Amino acid sequence: MGRGVVPGQMATGAFMRLTAAADATLVDAASPAARIVEIHEMKMDGGVMKMSAIDRLPLPAGKAWSSAGCYHVMLMDLSRR
C-alpha cells in the first residue's frame, strides 16, 4: 500500500506485511507507478535517522515481516499519481 501524494510530489513509501512459506530473500521490487523502486532501511547514525537502499532483505520462513519497522519500499520518480 503506497501513501497518497500531493501534486508535484515525486516520491512516496510503500508499506506492507509479507510472510514467506520457506526461507526467502527479497532482492527486487517494481511498480507501474514509479520509475525507481528500492528497498530501504532506516537507522540511527550519530543521533540522526538515515535512510539508505539495501540489496537484499531476508524473509525467514513463517515469520511475518512488516515494513512498519525500519524497512520499507521507496517509490521514486513517480510516473502515476
PyMOL commands that set and color helices and strands:
alter all, ss='L'
color gray80, all
select strands_A, chain A and resi 11-14+17-18+24-26+34-45+48-53+57-59+65-66+71-78
alter strands_A, ss='S'
color yellow, strands_A
deselect
rebuild
show_as cartoon
